[in-house]
Amino acid sequence: MVTVSKQTGFTLIELMVVVVIVGVLAAFAIPNFLRYRAQAMQAEARTNLAGIFVAEMSFFTERKEFGNFTDVGFAVTGGGTNRYTYRTGLGLGAGLGPNGGNLCGPASSCDTIQTENPAVSAISYTGLAGIATTSSAGFTATAAADLDRDAIHDGWYVNDAKQGLSAADPNDVTS
């Protein structure tokens, strides 16, 4: 009597088809995931700049002038998770980097924005740094970050008219 062996399993062709299907799905899913992740990171800038706006307006109501972050009592918190560098444009005490570090002291330029990327110690970013101002007539606070370690940096601002919170300029999140 002849016994028939019933071996079951996958053939090499079937496994290769599955690998190709997973590769195609990953090719579409990974870029979308990275874009949504970067958009979620932008919420940090919008939230903190909205807080700066409220603090500046409260300070202005009391003193009839706008102040720097130290004056208005604004501090960036997050325990090492902040991605953006914030500044008001005033001198000492005006710029807050990740974790609240002072950026714009008397010996440094307010046109230099620190980044968390250890390979890049500073980004020369005169676009946003140039518009960060505070005076008795108004204020503009800025936030800048390199969200995905490329040549484009994310930039946000808010002023005394609450403009600039609707879209990043420039925008590090590509479509």
Buried (B, 14 or more C-beta within 10 A) or exposed (E): EEEEEEEEEEEEEEEEEEEEEEEEEEEEEEEEEBBEEBBEBBEBBBEBBEBBBEBBBEBBEEEEEBBBBBBBEBEBEEEEEBBBBBBBBBEEBBBBBBBBEBBBEEEBEBBBBBBBEEEEEBBEBEBBBEBBBBEEEEBBBBBBBBBBEEEEBBBBBBBBEEEBBEEBEEBBBEE
